[in-house]
Amino acid sequence: MQRFGVTKVVKYFVSILVEIGVQAIPKTESICGIDVGLKGFAIFSDGNAYKNLKFFRILEGK
């Protein structure tokens, strides 16, 4: 349920209550593991890797 309310101190008060249905998420057969580390920012179980850009080290000397 979503609830929304607006209040004005002088005269007005509005309250709206809405019920929203939840949709089921389909199950998948694939699994993905993610390793977050120091050498690489993120390494996925399928072999893809993202470099650690080290912004702190670049700006440290300034």
C-alpha distance (Angstrom), angle and dihedral (degrees) to the residues before:
residue distance angle dihedral
M1 . . .
Q2 3.75 . .
R3 3.76 119.4 .
F4 3.78 124.7 -162.8
G5 3.76 126.9 178.1
V6 3.79 135.5 178.5
T7 3.76 122.1 -169.2
K8 3.77 130.1 -174.7
V9 3.78 116.2 -170.0
V10 3.81 96.6 -134.5
K11 3.87 110.3 50.0
Y12 3.76 115.8 -34.8
F13 3.79 133.6 88.4
V14 3.82 125.3 166.5
S15 3.79 125.6 -178.8
I16 3.81 124.3 178.6
L17 3.82 123.9 -174.4
V18 3.81 118.3 -169.3
E19 3.80 128.2 -177.5
I20 3.80 114.4 -148.3
G21 3.80 123.1 -168.5
V22 3.80 117.6 -124.8
Q23 3.79 116.1 -125.8
A24 3.79 118.5 -140.9
I25 3.80 115.4 -118.6
P26 3.81 112.2 -130.2
K27 3.80 115.3 -117.1
T28 3.78 118.3 -117.8
E29 3.77 129.3 -153.8
S30 3.80 94.5 -141.0
I31 3.79 124.4 92.0
C32 3.80 125.9 -162.5
G33 3.78 125.6 -164.2
I34 3.81 122.0 -161.2
D35 3.80 124.1 -161.4
V36 3.80 115.2 -164.3
G37 3.77 111.3 -162.9
L38 3.79 148.2 148.4
K39 3.82 101.0 -97.6
G40 3.79 95.2 44.8
F41 3.79 123.5 24.0
A42 3.80 93.0 -136.9
I43 3.80 131.6 -5.7
F44 3.79 118.6 -168.4
S45 3.79 125.7 -149.3
D46 3.82 90.5 -115.3
G47 3.83 90.1 62.1
N48 3.81 100.5 -100.6
A49 3.79 112.4 136.1
Y50 3.79 133.8 -170.2
K51 3.80 118.9 -152.4
N52 3.77 122.8 -121.4
L53 3.81 101.2 -116.2
K54 3.83 94.0 -157.4
F55 3.81 97.1 -147.5
F56 3.79 89.7 168.6
R57 3.82 93.2 57.8
I58 3.81 92.0 48.1
L59 3.82 93.3 51.2
E60 3.82 95.5 37.7
G61 3.81 94.7 87.1
K62 3.81 94.9 51.0
